[in-house]
């Protein structure tokens, strides 16, 4: 299908973009990489009459550590995450996630901020950000505000972004030593949305027990899901297969998948059970320096 007609603006500053969003209200949408919004427009799931393209605004693409956080500009492209030496050496979970998104052609344009701001529970980064305890910086006419990622997705295809606001930065607490993570995804074909996927981030104490645990689930509910009961079951315990199996069972119970063309709800729950176990093994290996 062909999208309905729309006006297209290319602001050169954040303040100009925010002013345009305020001017056009609910009729305007922010365009970043476009790989989520444009397909939705072609199917007429989204019909904005004004597109505000923020790709020309300087200063929204970066990857750096400061003030106790890994800070990633919202316009940072997936390929930049893949190529970053900082990400490759210290954040394997982010590297895994970026590599799982679509194909290289898409990753050359798709942005981290767009992946989050679209609010799609099938997108890959939301679960990873849940596992990493991330927060997002949002900029509007009233200034900046910071929102924990747990509060960012209140409902299906919905975020807390208000009219006239733009997601500008993702902030991830720098993990302690003896940390590791991974993102594992089952898809029908390379580049597809997940049938189910799991993000796992762990930190081990000096005694080898789980000190910090983050587990996020992709595409098994109306919103990205944090597996809270699974996290609680692991914290303070020594890694072992029985614990992994228990965490997998709890996560499968807390998932809320539906039947669709990718599989039945029961099948997706079985995937979560297995993926949690695999992801925890791999995350622990990273934390122990074995991979």
N, C-alpha and C positions, 0 to 999 in steps of 0.2 A: 504494500500500500504506500501511497504518497502522503507525507505529513500535510496538514493544513498550512496555509500561508502564515508567515510570521515576520515580524521586524527583527533585525539583527543589529546589535550594538557591540562595539569593541572598545570598552573603556580602557584607559591607560593608567588608571590609578584605582586603588581600593575605594577611596572616597567617592570617586565618580561612579563606580559600579554599584555601591550601596545607594547612592542617590537615585540611580536609574531603577533599582529594585523598589525603592520607596515610591517613586513616581508611578510605576506600573502595577504595583501591588501584586495580587494573586495571579495576574495575567502574565507575569514574568517568571522565567526560570534561568538559573545560572548554568552556563555551559562551560565545562572544564575540558576533559578529553572527549566527551560526547559518546563514549561507547556504552553507556547505560541509557542516557536520555534520548539519543537519536533513534535507537531501535524502538523505544517506547512511543515516540512520536510517530514513527512509521506505522505502528499498529494502532495509533490513536488512543493509546492508554494515557498519554499526556498530550495536551493541546494548548501549549502556551502561545500567546500572541506576540510575545517579546522574548527573544533569547539574548542574554547578557553574557558574552564570551569573555572570560577572565584570563584567557591564556596569554594575553599580551601584557599583563600586569607584572612588573618586575618585583622580585623579592618574595615570591610565594613558593619557590622551589629550592629546597636545601635539606641537608641531612647533617646534623651536628649534635654534639653532647654539650650541655651547659646547665648549671643550676640543678644538678641531680637528675636531669631528664635527657633522654634522646628526643630531640626536637626535629620533626619532619614537616616541611612546608606542604600545605594541602595540594599544591600543583606539582609536587614531585611525582614523576612518572614511574611506572612499575619497572621499566628498564633501568632507571637510575637506582632503585633499590637493589636490583640484581647486580649492578656493576659496582656498588659502593663497597670499598674495602672495610669500612667500619661495620656495615651490615654483615658482610661475609665472615668477619672474624668474631663478632660479638653477639650477633642477633640471628642465629640460624633459623628461628621460627619465622622471621620476616622474609628471609631469603627463600625459604620453602614456599611461603604463601605467594610471594610475587611470581615465582616460577610456575605456579599452578594456574595462574589467571590466563584464560583464553590461549592466545598464541603470540609469537614474537611481534607480529605486525600490530596487534592490538596493544601489547605492552609498551610499544614505542610511543603511544599517545595516551593511554588510560592513566589516570592519576589516583593516588591514594585517597585524596580528599573526596573525589567523585565517587569512588567505591563505597565510602562511608555515607556520604550525604544523600545518595540515592535511596537509602533505607531498605534495600532489598535483602531479605534474610538468606537468599541464595548466594549473595556476594561473599567473597572469601575473607576479606580483611576484618569484618566485624567480629567474628569469632576469635581471631588472633588478637585483636585489641582487647577483647574481654579477658583472654588468658594473660595478657601483659599488664592488666590493670591500667590501661591508658586513660587519658582524658583529652578532650578536644578544646581548642580555643576558637571561639566564635566572635566575629567582629560585626558590629552594626553601628547605626548612627549614635547610639548611646555609649559606644566604646566597646571594650572587650569583656567577655565572660568566659569562664571555664566550666565545662560540664564533664563529669565522669562518664566514661563510655557506657557504664551500666544504665545510665539514665537517658542515653541519647536516642534509643529506639523504643518509644512508648507503645507502638502498635505496628501493625502490618504496613510496610512501605511508608512508614512515618518516622520523622525525626523531630527533635525539639527545636530545629531551626525555624525561626519566625520570619515573616515577610521582611525583607530588607536586611537579612543577616547572611553572612558568608562564613563557612568553615575555613579557617585560615591556617591552623597548625594542629598537629597531633603530637601529644606529649606522653612519652613512655618512661616510667621510672627506670633509671639505670639499674639493672639487676646486680645483686651481690655476686661475689666469686662463687664458684661451684654451682653455677646456674646453666640451664640448657633448655631448649625447646624445639618443637617441630610442628609441622602442619601436614596432616595426612588426609587424603581426599579420594573418594571413590566416585568416578564419573563414567558415563556410558561411552564416551569417546573423548579423545584429547581435546581440551579447550572447552568442554561443556560445563554447565553448572553442576555442582555436586549432587549426587544422589544423597550422600551424607558426607560430612567431613568433621574432623576434630583438630583443634589447636590445643597444644599442651606446653606449659612453661613451668619449670620447677626450679627450686633452689634447695640445696642440701646443706645441713649443718655440719659442724666439725665431727659430730658423732655419726654422720651418714644418714640421719633421718630427714624426712621432708620438712623443711621450714616454711617455704612458700610454694603454693600450688595454684596454678590457673588453668582451667579447662573450659574451652569454648566450643559450641556445637553449631555447625552450619547446615541450614536448609532442612531442619527437622522440627520446625515450629513457625508460627507467624512472625516471630522476631528471633534474632540471634540469641542463643541460650547459654548462660553460664551454668555449668554443672556443679552447683554449690554443694550438694550433699556428697558428691564424689570428692570434691576438694577437701571437705571437712573430714572425710573418712581416711584420707591419706596423711594429713598434717600431723607431724610428730611421730610418724611411723617409719620403720625401715622399709625400703623398697623390696617387694617380693611379688611373686606371681599371684598369690592369693589376694593380696591387696589390689593388684591391677584388675583382677576378675571382679572383685567386689565393686570397685569404682566403675567398671564398665556396666555392671548390672544396674547400679544406681542411676547412672547417666541415661541408660536406655529407658528407665522408668520415668525419668524427668523430661525426656524428649516428648514432643507433641507433633509427630509427623502425620501427614495425611496420605491417602492413596492417590497416586497420580501416574503419569506415563513413565516415571522413573522407577516405580516400584510400590509395593504395598507398605502400609505403616509398619507391619510386623517385620518386613524385610529391612526397612530402614533402622528399626530399633536393634535388629541383630547386627547391622553394620556398626552402629554406635558402640555396642558391647565390645566388638572386636577391635575397632579403631582406637578406643580408649586404651586398651591393653597395649597395642602396638605403639601408640604415641607416647605413653608413659615409659615404656622400655627405651625408646629412642631418646626421649628427653633426659632420662637418667643417664644414659650413655654419654650424652653431650656434657651433662653436669659433672660426670666423673672423668671427663677427658678421654673417653674411649673412642670418640668418633669426631 
